[in-house]
Amino acid sequence: MVNISILLLEDAEEAMGMGDLDIAGIERVGQEIARRFSDVGKALRILEQHGWKWASGSRDVYLSKDISNEAAMAELKCFDIPHYLFADFLRVDDTGKPM
C-alpha cells in the first residue's frame, strides 16, 4: 500500500507568512493557489480513474493505492498530470518533470 500527500497551501502560507506582500503580491499568491487547486482537480480525476483512493484534509489531499512505491512512481510518471504536485514522492528536476 502506498500513501502520498499533496500539499495544498504550503507555498502560499510561506509567501503570506513573510509579511512583506503588497496588493499585487497577494493577487499573485491567489492566482498560484487557483492554478494549484485546478491542477490538483485534474490529477485527482485521472488518478481516481486508475484506482487511486483519495480524501481531502484542511491543508492536504491524501492518496492511496494498494501497490508498491516503485509501481506508484512508474504509474504517476506515465500519467498526463502536473508532476510538481508529487515532488515529495517523485524525484523531479527543476522544471517539475520526473527524472
KOLDREN-194092 format. One line per 5 residues: number of its first residue (from 1); their letters; for each residue x, y, z of N, C-alpha, C. Coordinates in steps of 0.05 Angstrom, whole numbers. Layout:
! KOLDREN-194092
NUM	a	X,Y,Z,X,Y,Z,X,Y,Z  ... .
! end
This chain:
! KOLDREN-194092
1	mvnis	17,-24,0,0,0,0,18,25,0  12,43,-19,27,68,-20,8,90,-12  19,109,3,5,133,12,21,158,4  7,177,-8,20,201,-18,3,225,-9  17,247,-2,2,271,4,9,293,-17 .
6	illle	-11,308,-23,-7,332,-39,-12,356,-21  8,372,-17,6,396,0,-9,417,-15  -30,427,-4,-47,447,-19,-37,475,-16  -30,483,7,-25,512,13,3,519,23  21,500,23,47,505,35,62,529,23 .
11	daeea	63,531,-3,77,553,-16,63,580,-10  37,580,-10,22,604,-5,26,613,24  25,594,43,30,600,71,57,613,75  77,602,61,104,612,63,105,641,53  93,646,29,94,672,18,79,692,35 .
16	mgmgd	56,684,45,40,702,62,53,707,89  67,687,99,80,689,125,104,708,126  114,715,102,137,733,102,129,761,109  104,768,106,94,794,116,101,818,99  114,814,76,122,837,60,108,838,33 .
21	ldiag	84,826,32,69,827,7,53,853,4  53,863,-21,36,885,-27,11,873,-40  -7,890,-50,-32,880,-61,-27,863,-85  -8,870,-102,-1,854,-126,10,827,-117  25,826,-96,35,801,-86,13,783,-76 .
26	iervg	-6,794,-62,-29,778,-52,-44,767,-76  -48,784,-97,-63,774,-121,-47,752,-134  -21,755,-135,-4,734,-148,-6,708,-132  -6,709,-106,-9,685,-89,-36,672,-94  -57,689,-97,-84,679,-103,-85,664,-129 .
31	qeiar	-72,675,-149,-71,662,-176,-56,635,-174  -35,635,-159,-19,610,-155,-36,589,-141  -52,597,-121,-69,578,-107,-90,567,-126  -102,585,-142,-123,576,-161,-111,556,-181  -87,562,-191,-74,544,-210,-69,517,-197 .
36	rfsdv	-58,517,-173,-52,492,-159,-77,476,-154  -99,488,-145,-123,474,-140,-135,462,-166  -133,477,-188,-141,467,-213,-125,442,-221  -99,444,-218,-81,421,-224,-87,397,-206  -93,402,-181,-100,380,-163,-126,367,-173 .
41	gkalr	-145,382,-180,-170,371,-191,-166,354,-215  -149,363,-234,-143,348,-258,-129,322,-251  -110,323,-232,-95,299,-224,-114,279,-211  -131,289,-193,-149,271,-179,-168,256,-198  -178,270,-219,-195,257,-238,-181,233,-251 .
46	ileqh	-157,238,-260,-141,217,-273,-134,194,-254  -125,201,-230,-117,181,-211,-141,164,-202  -163,177,-198,-187,162,-190,-196,142,-211  -193,149,-236,-199,131,-259,-181,107,-259  -157,110,-247,-138,88,-246,-136,74,-219 .
51	gwkwa	-157,76,-204,-159,61,-179,-148,73,-154  -139,98,-155,-129,112,-131,-153,121,-115  -150,119,-89,-169,129,-69,-157,155,-59  -175,174,-52,-165,200,-41,-185,211,-21  -174,228,-4,-190,243,15,-177,270,20 .
56	sgsrd	-193,290,24,-181,316,29,-182,323,58  -161,336,67,-160,347,94,-161,377,91  -156,391,113,-158,420,112,-135,433,97  -112,419,95,-89,430,82,-76,412,62  -85,387,60,-72,367,43,-94,350,30 .
61	vylsk	-85,336,8,-101,314,-3,-85,289,1  -98,268,10,-84,243,16,-93,222,-5  -73,210,-17,-78,190,-38,-68,163,-29  -81,141,-37,-72,115,-31,-80,95,-53  -63,74,-55,-69,53,-74,-54,28,-65 .
66	disne	-66,5,-69,-53,-19,-60,-33,-29,-80  -11,-14,-82,12,-21,-100,37,-13,-85  60,-22,-96,86,-15,-84,94,14,-90  113,25,-76,123,51,-82,134,53,-110  148,32,-119,160,31,-145,138,32,-167 .
71	aamae	117,16,-163,95,16,-182,81,43,-183  78,55,-159,65,81,-158,81,102,-173  108,102,-169,125,121,-184,122,117,-214  123,93,-223,120,87,-251,93,97,-262  72,91,-247,45,99,-255,43,130,-256 .
76	lkcfd	52,144,-236,49,173,-235,65,186,-257  88,175,-264,105,186,-285,92,184,-312  76,163,-317,64,159,-343,38,174,-347  26,184,-326,1,199,-329,6,227,-337  -13,239,-352,-11,267,-361,-22,284,-338 .
81	iphyl	-6,286,-317,-14,302,-294,9,321,-286  4,343,-272,26,360,-264,43,347,-242  67,339,-250,84,324,-233,95,340,-209  95,366,-210,104,382,-188,88,377,-163  63,368,-166,46,362,-143,57,339,-126 .
86	fadfl	73,322,-139,83,298,-126,113,300,-121  124,324,-120,153,328,-118,165,315,-94  149,313,-72,159,299,-48,161,269,-51  146,258,-71,146,229,-75,163,222,-99  159,236,-121,175,231,-145,200,248,-144 .
91	rvddt	221,238,-156,245,254,-160,239,271,-185  239,297,-181,234,315,-204,256,334,-208  260,344,-233,280,364,-238,270,391,-232  285,412,-238,277,439,-232,253,449,-247  246,436,-269,222,443,-284,197,428,-275 .
96	gkpm	200,410,-255,178,394,-246,173,368,-261  191,362,-279,188,337,-295,202,314,-280  190,290,-280,202,267,-266,228,260,-280  247,252,-264,273,243,-274,274,213,-278 .
! end
